[in-house]
Structure formats: structure tokens, C-alpha cells
């Protein structure tokens, strides 16, 4: 999910999951590439207990820039379902 604010400031948010289970304390990093700056880190955060993350960042000025996320580490929060 991506939501945009006014100006060049943007926000990206979502959930890190494994199957149906959220991954808590996962390190999420937002990168930009495909520009004259090669690969640039735009922002990073850590997921909460529900696997949720939100990163505010300055949108790359070059229109051909590609942005992408990586997530690593953390611990799956197994949701117990009743029988």
C-alpha cells in the first residue's frame, strides 16, 4: 500500500507476512535505483507485533527511478486459531 502526501514527501506502508502470519521486528528498507545515484537508501524501519511498517521518504527527483522494499529478519507471530 502506498499513500502520497503533498510535495516530494511520500509514505509507504504495509505488512510483512509469512503465509497468514505477520513477522514482527523485521527490518524493512526502501531503496531507489535506476538513476545516476545508483542504489540509494530512502528509509528504513522495523515492523511492529502485527508485521506493520510505515516509511516516510523523499520521492526521487528522477522520473525513471525505481523504488523497492526489502524485509529481513524478525520472528513470525503465529496466530492461534480456535478448534
N, C-alpha and C positions, 0 to 999 in steps of 0.2 A: 504494500500500500504506500503510495506517495501522495503527500499533500504539499502544495506550494503556497508560500507566503508572498507578500509584495516585495518588489526589488529583486536582488540576486540571492536572497536568503531562501533556502528550501528546507524541507523536512521530509525525512523518510522514516517510516515505522512499520513494524510487523511483528511476526512471531517466528522463533526458531523452534522447529519441531523435529522429532524422530517418530515417524508414524503418526499416531494420535497424541503422543506425549510431548509436552513442552520441555525444552532444555534450558535449565536455569544456569546462571553465571557463565554463559557462553560469551566469548569475546567477538563482537561484531565490528567489522571495519569496512568503511566505504571508501572506494578508490575511484580515481578518474584516469583514463588512458586515451590514447589515440590523438594526443595533442603534442605540441612542441615541448611540453614539460615531461614527456614520457609517462611514468606512473606516479601519481600524486595521491597521498592520503588526504581525504577530505574530512574525515571524522571517525570516531570510534566510541563504543560504549559497551556495556555488559548487560545481558538480559536479566530480567527480574525472575522471581519464582515461577511466573506463568510463561516464561520464554519470551516476554515482550521486550522490544527495543525501540528506541526513537533517537535519531541523529539529526541535528540541525547542521547545515553546512552552507557554504557559499558556492553557488552554482558555477561551474567552469565557464569562463568567458568565451571559449572557442566552441562554436556550434557543432563541430564534428566530434566533440568529446563523448566518450562512452563511460558511464558510471556503472559500477558493480559492487556487490557486497560479498564479503566472506564471513563465515562464522566458524569458530573453532573452540574446542574445549567445552567445559560445562558438564552438567550432570542431568540426565533425564529425570524428570519428576513423574514417576509412574502414578497414573490416576487409578485408584482402586474403584472398581465397579461392583455394585451390589449383585447378589445372586438371586 
